[in-house]
């Protein structure tokens, strides 16, 4: 089975849900013309990243009662859509969330688990933490989603892998943070290595969409990519520029790679569970 992926490497307008919704719908129209089956937007694509005190103003409910959410649900009749937004729950708690929409339905919402609150980041002041890393079924197979810092920790993608995800969708608002020893951005190089590691270790597809643009002195580098189950880049997006990246993937590659490299078959999650229990008991957690 072949699946055409679109990565909407966009520059959201900070705090302007209406303008960003229009941009989402324009990308969806462009992706539809390109025959895209699954279109992925970056983290907080509907609001911009540095929302801070604007959080209550830009937050939406994940319901047809919300006009923006309803518009994207309707747009998902043409293709599956992953987008990022500030979610308000029934008890007025706020989350950095990602929604997977398909055929007018919301199949899954992931709430960001790890909130960076160090260096240039201050997310813990404004958002609640998500509590779940769960895979879910789509018409293209079983999928797992994570947001930025979530996939900088090995446990969430491992849990999704064990929960049956063959396609890992990561999206982010990752800023530039200096150069490495050569002429590459150190942050981008690290993320790219991590994505390749997850693709090869979990013998799964890794789809990553990162935003571009500027906010409050931060520059976001883009570089959206797709890694196959062999850990090889199928596409590696341009840095810094808004663009729609389109690439077809072959889901039969999962079978070919896992036949050659049966890491999933030989994994021992019960050993991990037992040894983690021992470690936590020893440490008094």
Secondary structure, DSSP 8 states (H G I E B T S, - for coil): -EEEEEEEE----TT-HHHHHHHHHHHHHHHHHTT-SEEEE-TTTTT-S--GGGHHHH-B-SSTTSHHHHHHHHHTTTSEEEEEEEEE-TTS-EEEEEEEEETTEEEEEEE------STT--GGGT---------EEETTEEEEEEEGGGGGSHHHHHHHHHTT-SEEEEEE--B---B-SSSSBHHHHHHHHHHHHHHHHTTSEEEEEE-EEEETTEEEEB--EEE-TTS-EEEE--BSS-EEEEEEEETHHHHHHHHH--HHHH--HHHHHHHHHHHHHHHT-
